[in-house]
Amino acid sequence: MARYVAIAACPTGIAHTYMAAEKLEAAAVARGDEMKVETQGSIGTENELTAEDIAAADGVIIAADKEVSTERFAGKRVLITGVKEGVEKPEDLLDRVATAPVLGGDVAVQKKADTAAPQNIGGAIYKALMNGVSHMIPFVVCGGIMIALALGIGGVPTAGGGVEVPADSFWQNILQIGTLSFSLMIPVLSGFIAQAIADRPGLVVGMVAGFIANHGDAFPSSPSPARTASRPASTPASSARS
């Protein structure tokens, strides 16, 4: 019986992260092997690998589409691949990890070569987009829940068959906070897409551009006419001499 450890992580840290973890664990169990998978999802690191887990492992699988630290796996066979392969080809990864290079030698060289190689344009766009989506999702979830609670609990039926929240109620405050959370969705999305492309300098550019795109009515297309100081015309004093 072999023992393996793995890390599953995708840029959003939602679906593919946990799907890859489940598939890898199931494939190992089907072979009669042991597998522990650490997930680095949107809510942080779960099922974290301990030093004892790593020491007892015969191999390490890193199925991730984002940067994952590998220093703790020194001296172990480490297979680095994408999270999609963890979902679609878990059995193949278990076969390949047995002949994977040992960290500290070939893996370090491989990582350095991968970093130096030009990145695929499609992959770069995907990672930038997913970086924006992963940071946007909490605003969508928070805003949606608060709006739903405000309408579902504090809302009252209207004559037209709709629902409205009384203006002077506690639930009106909840509704406004939820609406504000929704309004931040586009600036956060565009800001973190820009950050993935240009690092921190891109963050402010992306967020401001997203805010303008989402609130274009706050920015008139033509500048306001310049104010000019005016003063009443003076007529030169005249004195009539008799």
FIDRENBA-586935 format. One record per residue (C-alpha): chain; residue number from 1; x negated, y, z negated; residue in three letters. Coordinates in nm, 4 decimals. Example, Ala and Ser with C-alpha at 12.3 -4.5 7.8 and 13.67 -1.06 7.14 Angstrom:
BEGIN
SITE   chain   resi         px         py         pz   resn
SITE       A      1    -1.2300    -0.4500    -0.7800    ALA
SITE       A      2    -1.3670    -0.1060    -0.7140    SER
! end
This chain:
BEGIN
SITE   chain   resi         px         py         pz   resn
SITE       A      1     0.0000     0.0000     0.0000    MET
SITE       A      2    -0.1378     0.3381     0.1024    ALA
SITE       A      3    -0.0785     0.6665    -0.0740    ARG
SITE       A      4    -0.0396     0.9949     0.1082    TYR
SITE       A      5     0.0277     1.3549     0.0210    VAL
SITE       A      6     0.1579     1.6208     0.2559    ALA
SITE       A      7     0.2498     1.9874     0.2853    ILE
SITE       A      8     0.5474     2.1010     0.4914    ALA
SITE       A      9     0.5871     2.4687     0.5731    ALA
SITE       A     10     0.7408     2.6800     0.8480    CYS
SITE       A     11     0.7499     3.0594     0.8868    PRO
SITE       A     12     1.1101     3.0870     0.7632    THR
SITE       A     13     1.0736     2.8194     0.4978    GLY
SITE       A     14     1.4280     2.6949     0.5413    ILE
SITE       A     15     1.5410     2.4103     0.7675    ALA
SITE       A     16     1.2271     2.2665     0.9259    HIS
SITE       A     17     1.0282     2.2737     0.6018    THR
SITE       A     18     1.2677     2.0413     0.4218    TYR
SITE       A     19     1.3501     1.8315     0.7255    MET
SITE       A     20     0.9804     1.7549     0.7771    ALA
SITE       A     21     0.9408     1.6652     0.4090    ALA
SITE       A     22     1.2371     1.4281     0.4211    GLU
SITE       A     23     1.1219     1.2602     0.7424    LYS
SITE       A     24     0.7668     1.2069     0.6167    LEU
SITE       A     25     0.8854     1.0581     0.2892    GLU
SITE       A     26     1.1314     0.8286     0.4668    ALA
SITE       A     27     0.8673     0.7095     0.7165    ALA
SITE       A     28     0.6242     0.6267     0.4352    ALA
SITE       A     29     0.8874     0.4370     0.2355    VAL
SITE       A     30     0.9810     0.2351     0.5450    ALA
SITE       A     31     0.6180     0.1173     0.5653    ARG
SITE       A     32     0.5995     0.0348     0.1968    GLY
SITE       A     33     0.3666     0.3298     0.1307    ASP
SITE       A     34     0.3892     0.6202    -0.1144    GLU
SITE       A     35     0.4263     0.9805    -0.0076    MET
SITE       A     36     0.4552     1.3042    -0.2027    LYS
SITE       A     37     0.5350     1.6186    -0.0046    VAL
SITE       A     38     0.4831     1.9735    -0.1258    GLU
SITE       A     39     0.7226     2.2193     0.0385    THR
SITE       A     40     0.6339     2.5844     0.0805    GLN
SITE       A     41     0.9795     2.7244     0.1484    GLY
SITE       A     42     1.1606     3.0549     0.1209    SER
SITE       A     43     1.2049     3.0093    -0.2560    ILE
SITE       A     44     0.8383     2.9330    -0.3145    GLY
SITE       A     45     0.6354     2.6166    -0.3623    THR
SITE       A     46     0.8266     2.3094    -0.4753    GLU
SITE       A     47     0.7057     1.9623    -0.5723    ASN
SITE       A     48     0.3534     2.1042    -0.5947    GLU
SITE       A     49     0.0707     1.8566    -0.5502    LEU
SITE       A     50    -0.1397     1.8022    -0.8616    THR
SITE       A     51    -0.5115     1.7294    -0.8737    ALA
SITE       A     52    -0.4231     1.3705    -0.9687    GLU
SITE       A     53    -0.1915     1.3335    -0.6665    ASP
SITE       A     54    -0.4655     1.4527    -0.4324    ILE
SITE       A     55    -0.7361     1.2402    -0.5939    ALA
SITE       A     56    -0.5270     0.9238    -0.5533    ALA
SITE       A     57    -0.4294     0.9977    -0.1911    ALA
SITE       A     58    -0.5717     0.8066     0.1048    ASP
SITE       A     59    -0.4920     1.0930     0.3398    GLY
SITE       A     60    -0.3370     1.4376     0.3642    VAL
SITE       A     61    -0.0872     1.5582     0.6262    ILE
SITE       A     62    -0.0356     1.9314     0.6699    ILE
SITE       A     63     0.2705     1.9874     0.8873    ALA
SITE       A     64     0.2899     2.3662     0.8955    ALA
SITE       A     65     0.3389     2.6559     1.1327    ASP
SITE       A     66     0.1827     2.9075     0.8965    LYS
SITE       A     67    -0.1526     2.9436     0.7210    GLU
SITE       A     68    -0.2006     2.6823     0.4484    VAL
SITE       A     69    -0.5026     2.6727     0.2178    SER
SITE       A     70    -0.6965     2.3450     0.2455    THR
SITE       A     71    -0.9783     2.3945    -0.0080    GLU
SITE       A     72    -0.8198     2.1617    -0.2647    ARG
SITE       A     73    -0.8336     1.8710    -0.0172    PHE
SITE       A     74    -1.2118     1.8665     0.0131    ALA
SITE       A     75    -1.3409     1.5147     0.0674    GLY
SITE       A     76    -1.0061     1.3817     0.1930    LYS
SITE       A     77    -0.8942     1.2873     0.5404    ARG
SITE       A     78    -0.6783     1.5806     0.6520    VAL
SITE       A     79    -0.4485     1.5897     0.9536    LEU
SITE       A     80    -0.3355     1.9403     1.0488    ILE
SITE       A     81    -0.0363     1.9678     1.2799    THR
SITE       A     82     0.2848     2.1626     1.3373    GLY
SITE       A     83     0.6009     2.1285     1.1324    VAL
SITE       A     84     0.7909     2.0162     1.4431    LYS
SITE       A     85     0.5794     1.7011     1.4632    GLU
SITE       A     86     0.6622     1.6296     1.1013    GLY
SITE       A     87     1.0299     1.6336     1.1931    VAL
SITE       A     88     1.0090     1.4458     1.5228    GLU
SITE       A     89     0.7072     1.2144     1.4866    LYS
SITE       A     90     0.6485     1.1263     1.1190    PRO
SITE       A     91     0.5424     0.7677     1.1974    GLU
SITE       A     92     0.2859     0.8918     1.4470    ASP
SITE       A     93     0.1389     1.1270     1.1854    LEU
SITE       A     94     0.1009     0.8383     0.9415    LEU
SITE       A     95    -0.0914     0.6463     1.2094    ASP
SITE       A     96    -0.3155     0.9416     1.2918    ARG
SITE       A     97    -0.4011     1.0443     0.9361    VAL
SITE       A     98    -0.5893     0.7153     0.8844    ALA
SITE       A     99    -0.8519     0.8309     1.1371    THR
SITE       A    100    -0.8336     1.2048     1.0676    ALA
SITE       A    101    -1.1617     1.3901     0.9983    PRO
SITE       A    102    -1.2726     1.4459     0.6406    VAL
SITE       A    103    -1.2373     1.8000     0.5132    LEU
SITE       A    104    -1.5684     1.9733     0.4735    GLY
SITE       A    105    -1.6999     1.8619     0.8105    GLY
SITE       A    106    -1.4989     1.8263     1.1273    ASP
SITE       A    107    -1.1843     1.9861     0.9846    VAL
SITE       A    108    -1.3645     2.3091     0.9014    ALA
SITE       A    109    -1.5094     2.3198     1.2538    VAL
SITE       A    110    -1.1696     2.2428     1.4037    GLN
SITE       A    111    -0.9995     2.5219     1.2057    LYS
SITE       A    112    -1.2677     2.7716     1.3078    LYS
SITE       A    113    -1.2317     2.6742     1.6732    ALA
SITE       A    114    -0.8531     2.7016     1.6553    ASP
SITE       A    115    -0.8818     3.0490     1.5055    THR
SITE       A    116    -1.1186     3.1637     1.7785    ALA
SITE       A    117    -0.9033     3.0232     2.0586    ALA
SITE       A    118    -0.6532     3.2609     2.2210    PRO
SITE       A    119    -0.3050     3.2114     2.0783    GLN
SITE       A    120    -0.0245     3.0997     2.3038    ASN
SITE       A    121     0.2010     3.3995     2.3769    ILE
SITE       A    122     0.5160     3.1979     2.3143    GLY
SITE       A    123     0.3842     3.0779     1.9792    GLY
SITE       A    124     0.2853     3.4316     1.8813    ALA
SITE       A    125     0.6334     3.5639     1.9625    ILE
SITE       A    126     0.7956     3.2756     1.7728    TYR
SITE       A    127     0.5835     3.3327     1.4605    LYS
SITE       A    128     0.6461     3.7079     1.4647    ALA
SITE       A    129     1.0204     3.6578     1.5042    LEU
SITE       A    130     1.0340     3.3961     1.2288    MET
SITE       A    131     0.8369     3.6221     0.9970    ASN
SITE       A    132     1.1041     3.8883     1.0424    GLY
SITE       A    133     1.3915     3.6432     1.0007    VAL
SITE       A    134     1.2484     3.4906     0.6824    SER
SITE       A    135     1.2317     3.8333     0.5151    HIS
SITE       A    136     1.5714     3.9397     0.6501    MET
SITE       A    137     1.7683     3.6377     0.5250    ILE
SITE       A    138     1.7791     3.7397     0.1546    PRO
SITE       A    139     1.9389     4.0719     0.2504    PHE
SITE       A    140     2.2008     3.8955     0.4634    VAL
SITE       A    141     2.2807     3.6398     0.1927    VAL
SITE       A    142     2.2939     3.8954    -0.0881    CYS
SITE       A    143     2.5057     4.1395     0.1125    GLY
SITE       A    144     2.7437     3.8703     0.2337    GLY
SITE       A    145     2.8018     3.7283    -0.1136    ILE
SITE       A    146     2.8644     4.0689    -0.2682    MET
SITE       A    147     3.1046     4.1755     0.0068    ILE
SITE       A    148     3.2909     3.8430    -0.0173    ALA
SITE       A    149     3.3223     3.8743    -0.3966    LEU
SITE       A    150     3.4419     4.2342    -0.3717    ALA
SITE       A    151     3.7090     4.1496    -0.1150    LEU
SITE       A    152     3.8059     3.8140    -0.2654    GLY
SITE       A    153     3.8346     3.9237    -0.6281    ILE
SITE       A    154     3.8797     4.2988    -0.6213    GLY
SITE       A    155     4.0635     4.3340    -0.2914    GLY
SITE       A    156     4.4351     4.4099    -0.2636    VAL
SITE       A    157     4.6602     4.3379     0.0365    PRO
SITE       A    158     4.7489     4.6274     0.2648    THR
SITE       A    159     5.0681     4.6902     0.4586    ALA
SITE       A    160     4.8960     4.5909     0.7825    GLY
SITE       A    161     4.8030     4.2469     0.6530    GLY
SITE       A    162     4.4411     4.3295     0.5674    GLY
SITE       A    163     4.2521     4.3616     0.2417    VAL
SITE       A    164     4.0972     4.6690     0.0886    GLU
SITE       A    165     3.9132     4.7411    -0.2340    VAL
SITE       A    166     4.0508     5.0298    -0.4430    PRO
SITE       A    167     3.8164     5.3265    -0.4349    ALA
SITE       A    168     3.8079     5.3761    -0.8121    ASP
SITE       A    169     3.7431     5.0116    -0.9048    SER
SITE       A    170     3.4297     4.8258    -1.0178    PHE
SITE       A    171     3.4525     4.6066    -0.7080    TRP
SITE       A    172     3.4185     4.9114    -0.4841    GLN
SITE       A    173     3.0660     4.9524    -0.6244    ASN
SITE       A    174     2.9903     4.5880    -0.5492    ILE
SITE       A    175     3.1247     4.6334    -0.1957    LEU
SITE       A    176     2.9042     4.9373    -0.1385    GLN
SITE       A    177     2.5921     4.7586    -0.2661    ILE
SITE       A    178     2.6661     4.4635    -0.0374    GLY
SITE       A    179     2.7175     4.6953     0.2564    THR
SITE       A    180     2.3864     4.8679     0.1783    LEU
SITE       A    181     2.2114     4.5293     0.1701    SER
SITE       A    182     2.3545     4.4545     0.5146    PHE
SITE       A    183     2.2409     4.7936     0.6454    SER
SITE       A    184     1.8803     4.7080     0.5523    LEU
SITE       A    185     1.8913     4.3898     0.7596    MET
SITE       A    186     1.7714     4.5395     1.0899    ILE
SITE       A    187     1.4937     4.7595     0.9440    PRO
SITE       A    188     1.3549     4.4651     0.7454    VAL
SITE       A    189     1.3750     4.2335     1.0469    LEU
SITE       A    190     1.1948     4.4753     1.2788    SER
SITE       A    191     0.9477     4.5793     1.0083    GLY
SITE       A    192     0.8218     4.2296     0.9374    PHE
SITE       A    193     0.8155     4.1364     1.3055    ILE
SITE       A    194     0.5858     4.4360     1.3518    ALA
SITE       A    195     0.3812     4.3320     1.0487    GLN
SITE       A    196     0.3231     3.9877     1.2006    ALA
SITE       A    197     0.1936     4.1573     1.5162    ILE
SITE       A    198    -0.0127     4.4447     1.3719    ALA
SITE       A    199    -0.0460     4.3557     1.0018    ASP
SITE       A    200     0.0321     4.6264     0.7438    ARG
SITE       A    201    -0.0016     4.9260     0.9776    PRO
SITE       A    202     0.2838     4.7809     1.1831    GLY
SITE       A    203     0.5194     4.7527     0.8852    LEU
SITE       A    204     0.6119     5.1192     0.8583    VAL
SITE       A    205     0.6433     5.1593     1.2361    VAL
SITE       A    206     0.8729     4.8583     1.2628    GLY
SITE       A    207     1.0935     4.9564     0.9681    MET
SITE       A    208     1.1354     5.3144     1.0828    VAL
SITE       A    209     1.2106     5.2000     1.4387    ALA
SITE       A    210     1.4639     4.9492     1.3051    GLY
SITE       A    211     1.6298     5.2143     1.0916    PHE
SITE       A    212     1.6588     5.4474     1.3901    ILE
SITE       A    213     1.8003     5.1662     1.6035    ALA
SITE       A    214     2.0557     5.0822     1.3348    ASN
SITE       A    215     2.1462     5.4412     1.2477    HIS
SITE       A    216     2.1038     5.6185     1.5793    GLY
SITE       A    217     2.3872     5.8582     1.5005    ASP
SITE       A    218     2.1697     6.0128     1.2295    ALA
SITE       A    219     1.9197     6.1243     1.4927    PHE
SITE       A    220     2.0697     6.3741     1.7441    PRO
SITE       A    221     1.9467     6.3355     2.0983    SER
SITE       A    222     1.8688     6.7039     2.1340    SER
SITE       A    223     1.7011     6.9218     1.8739    PRO
SITE       A    224     1.9072     7.1771     1.6911    SER
SITE       A    225     1.8705     7.5276     1.8278    PRO
SITE       A    226     1.5958     7.7169     1.6530    ALA
SITE       A    227     1.7070     7.9636     1.4006    ARG
SITE       A    228     1.6041     8.3159     1.4784    THR
SITE       A    229     1.5936     8.5920     1.2288    ALA
SITE       A    230     1.8110     8.8834     1.3273    SER
SITE       A    231     1.8523     9.2232     1.1841    ARG
SITE       A    232     2.0878     9.4973     1.2712    PRO
SITE       A    233     1.9694     9.7304     1.5411    ALA
SITE       A    234     1.8482    10.0551     1.4042    SER
SITE       A    235     1.9041    10.3802     1.5722    THR
SITE       A    236     1.6388    10.6390     1.5357    PRO
SITE       A    237     1.7413    10.9093     1.2963    ALA
SITE       A    238     1.8109    11.2350     1.4603    SER
SITE       A    239     1.8445    11.5666     1.2974    SER
SITE       A    240     2.0472    11.8396     1.4471    ALA
SITE       A    241     1.8917    12.1693     1.4074    ARG
SITE       A    242     2.0916    12.4684     1.4341    SER
! end
